[in-house]
Amino acid sequence: MSYKRNLGAVAALTLTFGGIFGVAPAVAEEANAISVSDGAAVLSSIVPGVLGGDSPETTITLSDGAVLDGSGAAAARGTDSTDATHVDVVATPKDSKPLSVSFSLDDVTEGISSSNGLSTFATSDPEIARYLAESAYGVRVITAYQTPQDSYESRTTFDFRAGETPEANPQGGYYLKVGDDIVGAIDAPWALDAEGRSLATSYTWDGSTLVQTVNVPTDAEFPIIADPAWSYTWTAVVTKGSPQDIHTKMHQCFNCIFPVEGAPKAFPTTGTKLPLVVRAFPGAPFPLNFACVFAMESYSAGNPLFPGGRFGFWFDADPSHVDGAGSMISFDWWTGAENPLNNETMRFTVYGSIMNSNPGGAPQSAYQIGAKANWGQFVENYIGSTGGYPGDGSWAWIN
């Protein structure tokens, strides 16, 4: 199916907080020549259902103090003839402390509209618009191109806190770290044209400015979309064991510790398809399809991201997975240079990037509650292998 309408490209990065993969959003059958100044129409036409609406856990405030609450008024008075819009995002996940990030949308001149979790901004080029789209515990920063461009480059400048740095993760995105704390994540870049072909896209840093570039070939079909995902990132402090110990035990018996039905006993190798399923309760019929492909494991000491050592692995979603093709999840057991909290011996970080805005029919916030409980069981299973027991105080989520 081709879309040779002069609609443009969409390039985006996703900022997420906190800390798993159904059917990918379908591409609309007809988009027509929609103006990029109508952000809701553009995204609904290209990826219907991807917008999650206003999130009760996320508050977005512009530089003039206007809160993007879906009223439509905030974005319209957001900025006047400036070359950037400053944005503060605060996410307050259930059972976790608030987290925040601040950044500027470079080249924005004025707000156009704000409604249902999406705000649209004009830029100095009338053929380019930028969008802010809320997701549970985060925000998407999207750039839309009305017509083919000489280059496809968007810039977002971060106001990093003292000691905050972006550090590349193995999945192609970045963790935002303050010392040993992971306080957020930036998803790996991703792009497809209207026929579903993957396009090369990448990040570079220019000081504190993140630059995303999409390489659009001459035969690409418009519109082009990049990164329509939402994510979560959580970290727990653990006071028993070590990355080396869990590495050894999971290689002895993977499904003795990994808490998802269908996991094998033998530790998977790269490319192994895992027929994972998730049930509402043990034995429940009609389980959710969580089939995925084992991507890679890594174990290292002195890793620049985790100086004290790390054991980690990640999965890519199978196309049949409820989170949608292109989704992924990673698990890291790691120690930093210093671990001062509660006599900790290591930390556990889980990072999920989900393409489907409504996986398994569950709202994003409800889905994350279930996911967090499941990955808590991952920690509990490991604690049990060290001689501990549920509720013994040997681990806790810190965000």
C-alpha positions in Angstrom: 0.0 0.0 0.0 1.4 3.4 -1.0 0.8 6.9 0.3 2.2 9.3 -2.3 0.4 12.2 -0.8 2.4 15.3 0.1 1.9 14.9 3.8 5.5 14.6 5.1 7.6 12.9 7.7 7.3 12.4 11.4 10.5 12.1 13.5 10.4 11.7 17.3 12.2 10.9 20.5 10.5 9.6 23.6 11.3 10.6 27.1 10.3 8.2 29.8 10.3 7.8 33.5 9.8 5.3 36.2 11.8 2.1 34.9 6.3 -5.4 28.1 5.7 -5.7 24.6 -0.1 -7.1 20.7 -0.8 -5.7 17.6 1.2 -2.7 16.2 -1.0 0.3 15.4 -2.5 -0.1 11.9 -1.6 2.5 9.3 -4.6 4.5 8.1 -6.0 3.7 4.7 -6.4 7.3 3.7 -4.5 10.3 5.0 -5.0 12.9 2.2 -3.0 16.1 2.2 -3.4 16.9 5.8 -1.5 20.0 7.1 1.2 19.3 9.7 -0.4 22.2 11.6 -3.1 19.7 12.6 -1.1 17.4 14.7 -4.0 15.3 15.8 -5.1 14.6 12.2 -1.6 13.9 11.1 -0.9 11.3 13.8 -4.4 9.8 13.7 -4.1 9.4 9.9 -0.6 7.8 10.0 -0.9 5.7 13.2 -4.5 5.6 14.4 -4.7 4.8 18.1 -1.2 5.7 18.9 -2.2 8.8 20.9 -2.9 7.9 24.5 -4.8 11.1 25.5 -4.2 13.1 28.6 -2.3 11.2 31.2 -3.2 11.7 34.9 0.4 10.8 35.8 2.1 13.4 33.6 2.0 17.2 33.7 3.6 19.3 31.0 4.3 23.0 31.7 5.5 25.6 29.2 8.0 28.3 29.9 5.4 30.9 30.5 3.8 28.7 33.2 0.9 27.5 31.0 -0.1 23.9 31.8 -0.9 21.7 28.8 -4.1 20.2 30.2 -6.0 19.6 27.1 -8.0 22.8 27.3 -6.6 24.1 24.0 -5.6 27.5 25.4 -2.2 26.6 26.8 -0.3 25.9 23.6 -1.9 28.8 21.8 -0.2 31.2 24.2 2.9 29.1 24.7 5.5 31.3 23.0 5.6 34.4 20.8 8.3 34.7 18.1 11.0 32.8 20.0 13.3 30.2 18.5 12.6 27.6 21.3 9.9 26.5 23.7 11.0 25.5 27.1 9.1 22.5 28.5 9.0 21.0 32.0 7.6 17.5 32.4 6.8 16.0 35.8 5.6 12.3 36.0 4.2 10.9 39.2 3.9 7.1 38.8 1.8 5.3 41.4 3.9 4.0 44.3 6.9 6.0 43.1 8.5 9.4 43.7 7.9 12.2 41.2 10.4 12.4 38.3 11.1 15.3 36.0 12.9 16.5 32.9 13.3 19.9 31.3 14.1 20.7 27.6 13.5 23.1 24.8 12.0 22.4 21.4 14.4 24.2 19.1 13.1 26.3 16.3 9.6 26.6 17.6 7.9 30.0 17.1 4.4 29.7 18.5 1.8 27.3 19.9 -1.1 26.3 17.6 -3.3 24.0 19.6 -3.5 21.7 22.7 -6.1 18.9 23.1 -6.4 15.4 24.4 -2.7 15.0 25.4 -1.3 16.4 22.1 0.1 20.0 21.6 1.1 21.3 18.2 3.7 24.1 17.6 4.7 26.0 14.5 8.4 26.5 13.6 10.2 29.1 11.5 9.6 26.9 8.5 5.9 26.6 7.6 6.5 23.1 6.2 7.6 21.8 9.6 5.7 21.5 12.9 6.6 20.0 16.3 4.3 18.1 18.6 4.3 17.1 22.3 2.3 14.0 22.9 1.7 12.8 26.5 2.2 9.2 27.4 1.9 7.5 30.8 4.9 8.6 32.8 6.5 10.4 29.8 6.2 12.5 26.7 6.9 12.1 23.0 8.7 14.9 21.1 7.7 14.7 17.4 8.7 16.6 14.4 6.5 16.5 11.3 7.6 17.5 7.7 4.9 18.7 5.3 7.1 18.2 2.2 10.4 16.5 1.3 13.4 18.3 2.8 17.1 18.7 2.1 17.6 17.1 5.5 15.5 15.6 8.2 16.9 16.8 11.5 15.2 17.7 14.7 17.0 19.2 17.8 15.9 19.1 21.4 18.0 20.8 24.1 18.0 19.5 27.6 18.5 21.3 30.9 20.4 18.7 32.7 20.6 18.9 36.5 23.9 19.0 38.3 25.6 15.7 37.7 23.0 14.5 35.2 24.4 12.9 32.1 23.0 10.9 29.2 24.7 7.5 28.9 24.2 5.2 25.9 22.5 1.9 26.6 22.9 -1.3 24.6 19.5 -0.9 22.9 20.5 2.3 21.0 18.9 4.9 23.3 20.1 6.6 26.5 19.7 6.3 30.2 19.6 9.7 32.0 21.8 9.2 35.1 22.5 11.3 38.2 25.4 9.5 39.8 24.3 5.9 40.2 20.6 6.8 39.8 18.8 6.2 36.5 16.2 9.0 36.4 14.8 8.5 32.9 15.4 7.2 29.5 15.4 8.2 25.8 14.2 5.6 23.5 16.3 4.3 20.6 15.5 6.1 17.3 13.2 4.3 14.9 11.6 5.1 11.6 9.4 3.5 8.9 8.0 4.8 5.6 4.4 4.4 4.7 5.0 0.9 3.2 6.5 -0.3 6.5 10.1 -0.2 5.4 12.7 0.6 8.0 14.6 3.9 7.5 18.0 4.6 8.9 17.8 7.1 11.8 20.3 8.1 14.5 21.0 10.3 17.4 24.0 12.6 17.9 24.7 15.0 20.7 25.7 18.7 20.2 26.5 19.7 23.7 23.3 19.2 25.6 21.2 19.1 22.4 20.0 15.8 21.1 19.9 15.7 17.3 17.8 13.1 15.6 18.4 12.6 11.9 16.3 10.4 9.6 17.9 9.3 6.3 15.0 9.3 3.7 15.8 7.6 0.4 14.4 8.9 -2.8 12.0 6.0 -3.2 10.5 6.4 0.3 6.7 6.6 0.4 5.2 9.5 2.4 4.2 9.9 5.1 7.2 8.6 7.2 6.9 8.0 10.9 9.6 7.6 13.5 9.5 6.4 17.1 5.7 6.3 18.0 6.5 4.4 21.2 5.9 4.9 24.9 8.1 3.4 27.6 8.8 2.8 31.2 12.0 2.6 33.2 12.2 1.4 36.8 15.1 0.7 39.2 15.2 -1.3 42.4 17.8 -1.4 45.1 18.8 -5.0 46.1 20.8 -5.9 49.2 21.5 -9.5 48.4 23.6 -11.1 45.7 25.5 -9.7 42.8 25.4 -9.4 39.0 27.9 -12.3 38.8 25.7 -14.5 41.1 22.5 -13.9 39.1 24.4 -14.4 35.9 25.5 -17.8 37.1 22.1 -18.9 38.5 20.2 -17.9 35.4 22.6 -19.8 33.2 22.0 -22.8 35.4 18.2 -22.4 35.2 16.7 -19.5 33.3 13.0 -20.2 34.1 13.7 -20.8 37.7 14.1 -17.0 38.1 12.6 -15.4 35.0 8.9 -15.0 35.9 7.1 -15.4 32.6 5.3 -18.6 31.4 6.9 -20.2 28.4 10.5 -19.3 29.3 13.0 -22.1 28.7 15.1 -23.8 31.3 18.3 -23.3 29.3 19.6 -19.7 29.0 18.5 -18.4 25.5 20.9 -17.6 22.8 20.7 -14.7 20.3 17.9 -15.2 17.9 16.0 -17.7 20.0 12.2 -17.3 19.8 10.6 -17.4 23.2 6.8 -18.4 23.2 6.0 -16.3 26.3 2.4 -15.8 27.5 0.9 -13.8 30.3 -2.3 -14.9 32.0 -4.7 -12.9 34.2 -4.2 -15.6 36.9 -2.6 -19.1 36.9 -4.5 -21.4 34.5 -6.6 -18.6 33.1 -7.8 -19.2 29.5 -6.9 -16.8 26.6 -3.4 -15.7 27.7 -1.8 -12.6 26.2 0.8 -13.3 23.5 4.2 -12.1 24.7 6.2 -13.9 22.1 9.7 -12.4 21.7 13.1 -13.0 20.3 16.2 -13.1 22.6 18.5 -10.3 21.4 21.6 -10.5 23.4 23.1 -10.7 26.9 26.1 -8.9 28.2 28.2 -9.2 31.4 31.0 -6.9 32.1 33.1 -5.3 34.9 34.2 -1.8 34.6 31.4 -0.9 32.1 31.3 2.9 31.6 27.6 2.9 32.1 27.8 0.7 35.2 31.3 1.1 36.6 31.1 -1.7 39.2 29.9 -4.4 36.8 26.8 -5.5 35.0 24.8 -8.5 33.8 22.0 -7.8 31.4 19.9 -9.0 28.5 17.1 -7.9 26.3 14.3 -9.1 24.1 12.8 -7.8 20.8 9.1 -8.3 20.4 7.9 -10.9 17.9 5.4 -9.3 15.4 2.6 -11.2 17.2 3.5 -9.7 20.6 0.7 -7.7 22.2 3.1 -4.7 22.5 3.6 -4.5 18.8 6.4 -5.1 16.4 9.4 -2.9 17.2 8.9 -3.1 20.9 11.6 -4.2 23.2 12.5 -4.8 26.9 15.8 -4.9 28.7 16.9 -6.0 32.1 20.1 -4.9 33.9 21.5 -6.1 37.2 24.4 -3.7 38.0 26.6 -2.1 40.5 27.8 1.5 40.4 31.0 3.1 41.6 29.2 3.8 44.9 26.0 2.2 46.2 25.1 4.1 49.4 21.4 3.2 49.8 20.3 0.6 52.4 23.5 -1.5 52.3 22.7 -2.3 48.7 24.8 -4.8 46.8 23.4 -4.0 43.3 20.5 -2.5 41.4 18.0 -3.9 39.0 16.8 -1.7 36.1 14.0 -2.7 33.7 13.4 -0.6 30.6 10.5 -1.4 28.2 9.7 0.4 24.9 6.1 -0.3 23.7 4.8 0.5 20.2 1.1 -0.2 20.9 -0.6 2.6 22.8 -3.2 0.1 24.2 -1.5 -3.3 24.6 -3.9 -6.1 25.2 -6.7 -3.6 25.5 -5.3 -2.2 28.8 -4.7 1.6 29.4 -1.0 2.5 29.6 -1.2 3.2 33.4 -2.9 -0.1 34.2 -0.5 -2.0 31.9 2.5 -0.5 33.7 1.1 -1.5 37.1 0.9 -5.1 36.0 4.3 -4.9 34.4 5.9 -3.5 37.5 4.4 -6.2 39.6 5.7 -8.9 37.2 9.2 -7.5 37.2 9.0 -7.3 41.0 8.5 -11.0 40.9 11.7 -11.3 38.9 13.5 -9.8 41.9 11.6 -11.9 44.4 12.6 -15.1 42.5 16.2 -14.1 42.6 16.0 -13.2 46.3 14.5 -16.6 47.0 17.5 -18.2 45.3 19.8 -16.5 47.8 17.9 -17.8 50.8 15.7 -14.8 51.3 11.9 -14.7 51.3 9.1 -12.3 50.1 8.8 -9.2 52.2 12.1 -9.7 54.0 13.2 -6.1 53.1 16.1 -7.1 50.9 14.9 -5.1 47.9 12.7 -2.1 47.1 11.8 0.0 44.1 13.4 3.5 44.2 11.3 4.9 41.4 
